[in-house]
Amino acid sequence: MKGVEIVDYLKTVSLIKRARHDFGNHLQVLNGYLELGRPEHVKEYIGQIIDEMNAEKIIFSLDNPEASLYFYEQLLLARNIGVNLVYSNIDSNCFEIIKRDNEPINSLKSLINDNNIDINEDMVVELDISKDSIDSNDVKMKFTFEKESRIIRLFI
């Protein structure tokens, strides 16, 4: 077994563990609402889970499985800092540049810190990742923080 394959397996197992943990948390919340006799909260919470899963579809519909895992990992890293990252577009041709620079999490953290953006548990940040131009290797990441937009360009 090659060293790179082992790292990939470890990363994959780590992501699966995280997904299982999150799923277990969802079940605990739902069980709590049921025990409290709050079926309206159960319906609302299930709706939130469905919205979350629908937002993740774009990641797993990429043609590159490595890119799918990477962008999912970045989504989880964003959640760790309290941001609900939603990809509106991912140009998978940008993957190598994005991965090399540990993006989008680095730019997301910088934008939050540099602009004193308050993070709250409901913060949604929409991200569009695309080529800056047809002939270029430049990548454009457009972050939309609820009502504000910030555009970041990465250059090789």
PEDA-V504181 format. One record per pair of residues at least 4 apart in sequence whose C-alpha atoms are under 6 Angstrom apart, sorted by sequence separation. I is the first residue (numbers start at 1). GAP is how many residues later the second one is. D is the distance in whole Angstrom. If there is no record, write none. Layout:
((I,GAP,D) (I,GAP,D))
This chain:
((34,4,6) (41,4,6) (79,4,5) (95,4,6) (96,4,6) (107,4,6) (110,4,6) (111,4,6) (112,4,6) (144,4,6) (145,4,6) (33,5,5) (78,5,5) (79,5,6) (98,5,5) (112,5,5) (144,5,4) (132,6,5) (143,6,6) (131,7,6) (132,7,5) (143,7,5) (60,8,5) (131,8,5) (132,8,5) (143,8,6) (59,9,5) (130,9,6) (131,9,6) (142,9,4) (75,10,6) (130,10,5) (141,10,6) (129,11,6) (141,11,5) (30,12,6) (129,12,5) (128,13,6) (140,13,5) (128,14,5) (139,14,6) (127,15,6) (139,15,5) (127,16,5) (138,16,6) (126,17,6) (138,17,5) (126,18,5) (125,19,5) (125,20,5) (55,31,6) (91,38,6) (82,39,6) (84,39,6) (85,39,6) (87,39,6) (88,39,6) (89,39,5) (90,39,5) (91,39,5) (83,40,6) (84,40,5) (85,40,5) (86,40,5) (87,40,5) (88,40,5) (89,40,6))
